[in-house]
Amino acid sequence: MFLPSPVAKLKRKSIQVVVLILLTTVVISCAPQAKSPLVITPSMTAEPSVSASSTISATNTVPSISTPTVAAPSTAPATDIIATDSVHSIYRGIEGGCQLTLDDHYIYLVEDLEPGSIYRIPLTEGKPQIIASTKYAGGRLNLFTPIMTRNWIVFADTPDQGIPGTWQIRAVNLQNFSERLLAKSNANDPTNLVTTYNFAADGDNLYWTVYVDKPGQSNDDFISMMDLNTGKTIALSNTKVTGSMWSILGASEGRLAVEQDYDDNHGGGSNISLFDPATGTPQALSTDRASDMPHFVYPWVAWKAGPRYQTIDKIGIYNLQTSQTQMITPPGYGDSDILLDGARVYWTGSPDDAGTYDAIYILDLAKNTIYVLPASKQYVHFGGIAIHGKTIAWLRVENIQTNKPDAYLEWTTIN
């Protein structure tokens, strides 16, 4: 029986000054659990070696945003959409917490106590398979939740989380298990700059933001893209800025929803903008300086409406087809950060303010309904959740009031 260790939930960190080093890579085929392939890299440069697009202004005219007209969502039991009578369950052992992601055929997860490998488990409940392992002694692959594209999985490889040193950003092709080395530290990195990267994927295109500090002059703020199949990289924008930076982003159908963070000398806080590389002009979706962590699946943009590092106050929703903005108050307490799959926004929280048990909340934007799946008893925590297409997976942790909670990796179908 598969008994992986738990994975601690990773909080997204504020964007700091970072220099991105991009590499032209050679793809070398390898097999799962085989000896790590060699990746040939050229000499590295000090700044992003990408094809630049035209520079855009950091200050943009804010378009009018329609007043919310959508009614508050209704609530319904999640048993209306989740097959709770046919749940696959694997006991994971004592303790809990997990980074989960899904595709059409597998669950992907990284352990916490032994975070040096990424496993995938067939949705048919077959034998687990290691698809990537760290290249460092005592290294880990759980700096951020691995990012799924159509054919690739992207992840960070570090000697140890929070310990300065060397690092790599890697991608493994899930069809043939070839690998691309996307970026790496120049040498021993005393500030551990890998923790400042922000990535999003659309198809097999990988997008990211990076901020290049230039003392005494305006700083460079890049939004870039790589075609993972060819390795071609371009800069979608190079903005000259002072006091703000692009950070967390979501991608869909060639467009981006990007968070813009402001330093304290320029008012602080963060807004969300829609960025179309075809025009190079950001469109403001929020201007309240209290919007962050966007997700984007066309036509829906969803974000956390409230200060970062705090539980959700409201969820912001923007529909690109109707140009309507909606603010939704979550029904639970201590809600986690939101995620988005298609027209479904989902998160975990507690139905009561005592926090003695958790629930999974799924907001179906097309139906304007929040479906609630509460834990079956007290002292149960959902340590991770992922939805993809017709599959939902979660980590259920029982007996959280003790020092020996039991964790179960579970999944089933969702309509």
C-alpha positions in Angstrom: 0.0 0.0 0.0 1.3 3.5 -0.9 2.2 5.4 2.3 3.7 8.7 1.3 4.5 11.3 3.9 2.5 14.5 4.2 3.2 17.7 2.3 3.0 21.0 4.1 0.8 23.6 2.4 2.9 26.3 0.9 2.0 29.9 1.2 2.7 32.1 -1.8 5.3 34.6 -1.0 5.6 38.3 -1.8 7.6 39.2 -5.0 11.0 40.4 -4.3 13.7 41.7 -6.6 15.0 38.9 -8.8 17.1 38.3 -11.8 15.8 35.6 -14.2 18.3 33.6 -16.0 16.8 31.7 -19.0 18.5 28.9 -20.7 18.5 27.4 -24.1 18.2 23.7 -23.3 18.8 20.4 -25.0 16.0 17.9 -24.5 17.2 14.4 -23.7 14.9 11.4 -23.4 14.7 9.4 -20.2 12.4 6.8 -18.6 10.6 7.1 -15.3 12.8 6.3 -12.3 15.8 5.9 -14.6 19.1 7.7 -14.0 18.7 11.4 -14.3 19.3 12.7 -17.8 22.1 15.2 -18.5 20.9 18.6 -19.5 23.4 20.7 -21.5 23.3 24.4 -20.8 25.3 27.3 -22.3 27.0 30.1 -20.3 24.4 32.2 -18.5 23.7 35.8 -18.6 22.9 38.3 -15.9 19.5 39.4 -17.3 16.7 37.6 -19.1 18.0 36.5 -22.5 14.7 36.8 -24.3 13.4 38.5 -27.4 11.9 41.8 -26.2 8.6 43.2 -27.2 7.8 46.9 -27.1 7.9 48.6 -23.8 4.6 49.5 -22.2 3.7 52.2 -19.8 3.4 51.3 -16.2 0.4 53.6 -15.8 -2.7 52.8 -17.8 -6.1 54.3 -18.1 -8.5 52.3 -16.1 -11.6 51.3 -18.1 -15.0 51.5 -16.7 -16.1 48.3 -15.0 -19.7 47.5 -14.9 -21.6 47.5 -11.6 -22.2 44.0 -10.3 -25.7 42.8 -11.3 -25.4 39.1 -10.7 -27.5 37.8 -7.7 -25.7 36.3 -4.7 -25.1 32.6 -5.3 -27.4 30.0 -3.7 -26.0 27.1 -1.7 -26.6 23.3 -2.2 -25.1 20.0 -0.9 -22.0 18.9 -2.8 -23.6 15.4 -3.1 -25.6 16.9 -5.9 -22.4 17.0 -8.0 -19.8 14.8 -6.2 -20.0 10.9 -6.2 -19.4 10.5 -2.5 -20.6 6.9 -2.6 -17.6 5.8 -4.8 -14.6 7.5 -3.3 -11.1 6.0 -3.8 -9.1 6.2 -0.6 -5.4 5.5 0.2 -4.2 5.7 3.8 -1.1 8.0 3.9 -0.1 7.5 7.5 0.2 9.8 10.5 0.1 13.6 10.0 -1.1 15.4 6.9 -0.9 18.1 4.3 -0.4 17.7 0.6 0.3 19.5 -2.7 -2.0 18.0 -5.3 -2.5 18.5 -9.0 -4.4 16.5 -11.6 -4.7 15.7 -15.3 -7.1 13.4 -17.2 -5.5 10.2 -16.0 -3.3 10.8 -12.8 -3.0 12.5 -9.5 0.4 14.1 -8.9 1.7 14.8 -5.5 4.9 15.8 -3.6 5.6 14.5 -0.1 6.7 16.7 2.8 8.9 14.6 5.0 10.4 13.0 1.8 9.9 15.8 -0.7 12.6 14.7 -3.1 10.2 13.1 -5.7 7.0 13.8 -7.6 4.7 10.8 -7.6 1.8 10.1 -9.9 -1.0 7.7 -9.1 -3.5 6.5 -11.8 -7.1 7.5 -11.2 -7.8 3.8 -11.6 -5.8 3.3 -8.3 -2.8 1.5 -9.9 0.8 1.5 -8.7 2.4 4.9 -7.9 5.2 6.0 -10.2 8.0 8.4 -9.6 8.2 10.9 -12.5 10.9 13.2 -11.2 13.5 13.3 -8.4 15.7 16.0 -7.0 19.2 16.5 -8.3 20.5 17.6 -4.9 21.4 15.6 -1.8 18.5 16.2 0.5 16.8 18.3 -2.1 13.1 19.0 -2.4 10.5 19.6 -5.2 7.8 21.3 -3.2 8.8 24.9 -3.2 5.5 25.5 -5.1 2.8 23.2 -6.3 3.9 21.6 -9.6 2.3 23.3 -12.6 0.5 21.2 -15.2 0.5 22.1 -18.9 -0.9 20.0 -21.7 2.1 17.8 -21.9 4.5 19.0 -19.2 4.8 19.3 -15.5 6.9 22.3 -14.2 8.5 22.4 -10.7 11.3 23.9 -8.6 14.3 21.8 -7.5 16.1 23.2 -4.4 18.7 21.8 -2.0 16.3 22.6 0.8 13.3 25.0 1.2 14.3 28.3 2.7 18.0 27.5 2.7 20.1 29.7 0.3 22.0 27.8 -2.4 21.7 26.6 -5.9 18.4 25.8 -7.5 16.8 24.9 -10.8 13.4 25.3 -12.5 12.7 22.1 -14.4 10.0 20.7 -16.7 9.3 17.0 -17.5 7.4 15.9 -20.6 4.7 13.6 -19.4 4.4 11.8 -22.8 8.0 10.8 -23.3 9.7 11.8 -20.0 12.2 14.1 -21.7 13.3 17.1 -19.7 13.9 20.8 -20.1 16.0 22.9 -17.7 14.2 26.2 -17.7 16.3 28.3 -15.3 18.9 27.9 -12.7 20.9 30.0 -10.2 24.1 31.7 -11.5 26.1 30.3 -8.6 25.5 29.9 -4.9 22.4 32.1 -4.3 22.6 33.7 -0.9 19.2 35.3 -1.1 17.4 32.2 -2.5 15.8 34.2 -5.3 14.0 31.1 -6.6 11.3 31.8 -4.0 10.2 34.9 -5.9 9.2 33.4 -9.2 5.6 33.3 -10.4 4.4 30.9 -13.1 1.2 30.1 -15.0 0.5 27.7 -17.9 -1.8 27.8 -20.9 -1.6 24.8 -23.3 2.1 24.1 -23.5 3.1 27.8 -23.0 4.6 28.7 -19.7 4.3 32.4 -18.5 6.1 34.1 -15.7 6.8 37.5 -14.2 10.2 38.8 -13.1 11.4 42.1 -11.6 15.0 43.3 -12.3 16.3 45.8 -9.8 18.4 48.6 -11.3 19.6 50.9 -8.5 19.4 54.6 -9.3 17.1 54.2 -12.3 13.7 52.8 -13.3 13.5 49.0 -12.8 12.7 46.5 -15.5 9.5 44.5 -15.0 9.2 41.6 -17.3 6.3 39.3 -18.4 7.7 36.5 -20.4 6.6 33.3 -22.2 8.2 30.0 -23.2 6.9 27.4 -25.6 7.9 24.3 -23.7 7.8 22.1 -26.8 10.4 24.2 -28.7 12.1 26.1 -25.8 11.6 29.4 -27.6 11.2 32.3 -25.1 10.0 35.9 -25.7 9.4 38.9 -23.4 5.8 39.9 -23.8 6.5 43.2 -22.0 9.4 45.1 -20.5 7.9 47.8 -18.3 10.1 50.6 -16.8 8.6 51.1 -13.3 9.2 52.6 -10.0 7.3 51.4 -6.9 5.4 48.5 -8.4 5.9 45.1 -10.0 4.0 42.4 -11.8 3.7 39.3 -9.6 1.2 36.4 -9.4 -0.5 35.6 -12.7 -3.0 33.3 -14.4 -3.1 32.4 -18.2 -5.9 31.4 -20.6 -6.2 31.5 -24.4 -3.1 33.6 -24.8 -4.1 36.3 -22.3 -3.0 36.9 -18.7 -4.6 38.1 -15.5 -1.7 39.6 -13.5 -1.4 41.0 -10.0 0.5 44.3 -9.7 2.0 44.9 -6.3 2.9 48.4 -4.9 5.6 49.1 -2.3 4.8 51.1 0.8 6.2 54.3 -0.6 3.6 54.1 -3.4 0.5 53.3 -1.3 1.0 49.5 -0.9 -1.5 46.9 -1.8 -2.2 45.2 -5.1 -4.6 45.3 -8.1 -5.5 42.8 -10.8 -5.1 43.6 -14.5 -5.9 41.8 -17.7 -2.9 41.7 -20.1 -3.2 40.8 -23.8 0.2 40.3 -25.5 -1.4 41.2 -28.8 -2.0 44.8 -27.7 0.6 45.1 -24.9 -1.9 47.2 -22.9 -3.1 46.1 -19.4 -6.7 46.6 -18.6 -7.5 47.1 -14.9 -9.9 44.6 -13.4 -9.6 46.0 -9.8 -8.4 49.3 -8.5 -9.0 48.9 -4.7 -5.4 48.0 -3.8 -6.8 44.9 -2.0 -7.0 42.3 -4.8 -4.5 39.5 -5.2 -3.7 35.9 -6.3 -5.6 35.8 -9.6 -6.7 32.7 -11.5 -7.9 32.8 -15.1 -9.9 30.3 -17.2 -11.6 32.1 -20.1 -14.1 33.8 -19.7 -13.6 33.8 -15.9 -11.0 35.7 -13.8 -11.2 35.0 -10.1 -9.1 36.5 -7.3 -8.9 36.9 -3.6 -10.5 40.3 -2.5 -8.7 41.2 0.7 -5.2 41.7 2.1 -2.6 39.0 1.3 -1.6 36.5 4.0 -5.1 36.8 5.5 -8.1 34.5 5.1 -10.6 35.4 2.3 -12.9 38.3 2.9 -14.5 38.2 -0.5 -13.9 36.5 -3.9 -13.7 38.8 -6.9 -15.1 37.4 -10.2 -14.9 39.1 -13.7 -16.6 37.7 -16.8 -14.8 38.7 -20.0 -17.9 37.9 -22.1 -20.3 40.1 -20.1 -17.8 42.6 -18.7 -19.4 42.1 -15.3 -17.7 42.1 -11.9 -19.1 40.2 -8.9 -18.0 40.1 -5.3 -18.9 37.0 -3.4 -18.7 36.5 0.3 -17.6 32.9 1.2 -20.0 31.1 3.6 -17.3 29.5 5.8 -14.7 30.6 8.3 -10.9 30.6 7.9 -11.1 30.0 4.2 -8.1 28.9 2.2 -6.8 30.5 -1.0 -9.1 29.9 -4.0 -8.4 27.7 -7.0 -10.1 27.6 -10.4 -11.0 24.9 -12.8 -13.2 25.8 -15.8 -16.2 27.6 -14.3 -15.6 26.2 -10.8 -13.9 28.2 -8.0 -13.1 26.1 -5.0 -11.5 26.3 -1.6 -11.7 24.9 1.9 -12.8 26.4 5.1 -14.7 25.6 8.3 -18.6 25.7 8.5 -18.3 27.0 12.2 -16.2 29.7 13.7 -14.7 27.2 16.2 -12.9 25.5 13.3 -13.4 22.0 14.7 -14.0 20.5 11.2 -13.6 21.5 7.5 -15.7 21.7 4.4 -14.9 21.8 0.7 -16.7 24.7 -1.1 -17.2 24.7 -4.9 -18.7 27.8 -6.5 -20.1 26.9 -9.9 -20.1 30.2 -11.8 -22.3 29.0 -14.6 -25.0 27.9 -12.1 -24.3 30.7 -9.6 -24.3 28.0 -6.8 -21.9 27.2 -4.0 -21.8 23.4 -3.3 -20.7 22.5 0.2 -19.1 19.2 1.2 -18.6 19.2 5.0 -16.5 16.7 6.8 -18.5 13.7 8.1 -17.4 14.4 11.7 -15.5 16.8 14.0 -11.7 17.2 14.0 -11.4 16.5 10.3 -9.3 18.8 8.1 -8.9 18.9 4.3 -5.2 19.4 3.8 -5.3 19.8 0.1 -7.8 19.8 -2.8 -7.6 19.7 -6.6 -10.3 19.6 -9.3 -9.7 18.8 -13.0 -12.5 18.1 -15.4 -14.6 15.3 -14.0 -12.2 14.4 -11.1 -11.9 15.9 -7.6 -9.2 14.9 -5.2 -8.5 15.9 -1.6 -6.4 15.0 1.5 -8.6 14.1 4.4 -6.9 14.4 7.8 -8.7 12.9 10.8 -8.1 13.4 14.6 -6.5 16.8 14.1 -7.0 17.4 17.9 -4.3 14.8 18.6 -0.6 14.8 17.9 -1.1 11.7 15.6 -3.7 12.6 12.9 -4.4 10.1 10.2 -4.3 11.2 6.5 -6.1 9.7 3.6 -5.6 10.6 -0.1 -9.1 10.4 -1.7 -10.6 11.1 -5.1 -13.9 10.6 -7.0 -15.9 12.0 -9.9 -17.6 15.4 -10.1 -20.1 16.7 -12.5 
